[in-house]
Amino acid sequence: MKTDIHPKYYTTKVTCACGETFETGSTRETLKVEICSKCHPFFTGKQKFVDTGGRVERFKRKYGM
């Protein structure tokens, strides 16, 4: 195996938009995410509005409908 070709592996601190933080392993030192398992609707059972434009909204905005 070749030496010095693999990236450094860090114990990473992940920060969610909801304020939750946890540690995991990654090649980056810090990560910021929008949705984690503490606030994701699939895991919490609560509906949460996530502001992402769908295809229809983008089409209507693009063509001024």
C-alpha positions in Angstrom: 0.0 0.0 0.0 1.2 3.5 -0.8 2.1 5.7 2.1 0.8 9.3 2.7 -2.1 9.1 0.2 -4.9 8.9 2.6 -6.5 12.0 4.1 -6.3 12.7 7.9 -9.1 11.3 9.9 -10.5 13.5 12.7 -12.9 13.1 15.6 -15.4 15.6 14.2 -17.9 17.8 16.1 -21.2 18.0 14.1 -23.5 21.0 14.8 -27.1 21.0 13.7 -29.2 24.0 13.0 -31.5 23.0 15.9 -28.5 23.3 18.3 -27.8 19.7 18.7 -24.1 18.7 18.7 -22.4 15.3 18.6 -19.1 13.7 17.7 -18.3 11.3 14.9 -15.4 10.5 12.6 -14.7 12.3 9.4 -12.0 13.8 7.2 -13.2 17.3 8.1 -12.6 18.9 11.5 -16.1 20.4 11.9 -19.4 19.9 10.1 -22.6 22.0 10.1 -25.8 20.3 9.1 -29.4 21.5 8.6 -31.3 18.5 9.9 -30.1 15.8 12.4 -31.8 12.7 13.9 -33.1 14.9 16.9 -35.1 17.2 14.6 -35.8 15.1 11.5 -39.6 14.3 11.1 -38.9 10.7 10.3 -37.3 10.1 13.7 -39.4 12.6 15.8 -42.8 11.8 14.3 -43.5 15.6 14.1 -44.1 17.4 10.9 -41.5 20.2 10.4 -41.6 22.6 7.5 -38.3 22.6 5.7 -37.8 25.5 3.3 -36.8 23.9 0.1 -38.2 24.9 -3.2 -39.8 22.1 -5.2 -39.9 21.6 -8.9 -43.3 23.1 -9.4 -42.5 26.2 -7.4 -39.3 26.8 -9.3 -41.1 26.3 -12.6 -43.8 28.8 -11.7 -41.2 31.3 -10.5 -39.1 30.8 -13.6 -42.0 31.4 -16.0 -43.8 34.0 -13.9 -47.0 32.0 -13.4 
